[in-house]
Amino acid sequence: MAFSRRQFFGAFLADRGVAALQPSSPHLIRRLLRHIEAAKVHAVIELGPGEGVATRPLLAVLPADARYVAIERNPTFVKTLRGADPRLDLVEGDVRDLRKFLAQKNFPMADLVLASVPFTFLLPGEREAVVAAAKEHLLPGGKLIVFHQYSPLMVPILRRHFARVKIEFEPLNVMPCFLFDCTAVRT
């Protein structure tokens, strides 16, 4: 069950941890999906999937054997996403505990990490730690894609951890935003 814009705005008003007024626009989701070679993705970690605006379209194009873990702190969003797809392993929790959750799940190294969490709500050291944990769980050549970000705040941190950081801007999102596509170096 997808949220309506009105329901999403209600979640924004009810939970100070929700940073977006509206879910990511179809324009942003199309931009995001253009950065992903879905047929080559067998393990995905999503940080802050919200109500699943990117989760559902990505699951629709992933291989049938793909594994997908999503960490979401908002219980209303978790309830909405629960049971969305048998490949989706949903964790209700905080992305700052990423390492702990992945160890508990015995999750494999990922081809892709998606993050749409409000990094501005985290302390500088917490932002750094989340990016470091995401990179640790990426296969060589894997990607971290940070999207639905209203400022380039994360660029210096991403550049410290990734040799390649591609920056795009989506003007047609409700609140125009950035997408950062970061690739882990192959060894």
C-alpha positions, 0 to 999 in steps of 0.5 A: 500500500503506497502512501498518498501525498496527504498521508506522507505530509501527515507523517511529516507533521507527526514525526520530527525525524521525517525531513521531507514534506512529500515522498520523492517525485517520479522524476527523482525515482526515474533519475535514481533508477537510471543509475542502477544496472538492476540485472547486476544487483543481487544484494541491496541495503536501503537506509531510510526507505520511508514508505517505499517510494524507491523500494517498490520500483527497484524491487520490480526490476531486480532479479528474482533471487536478489536480497534486499534489506531496508532499515527504517525508523518510522513505525508508520512507514515500516507498517506500510512496507511490511509484506511489500515483497518476499525479498524485502527484509525490513528492519525497524531501527536507526541507520546509525546501527547499520553494522549491528543490523547487518551482522544480525541478519548475516547479510552478504556484501551488497552491490548497492546501498541506497540512502535517503535519510535526512543526514542534516539531522545527524551529527557530523560524526554520525554522518561519517560513520553511516557512510563508512559503514555503508562502504564497508558493506559494498562489494568492489565496484558497488554503489552508494547512492544518496538521494533526496538531499536538499543540500550538498552537505554530504559531498565532502564526506562522500569524497573522503570515502569514494574516489568517484562521486557523481552529483546530479540535481533534480529540479522537478522534485517537490523541494528540488534536491540532489542525488549523489552516485558514489562507486566503490573502487575495484581492487 
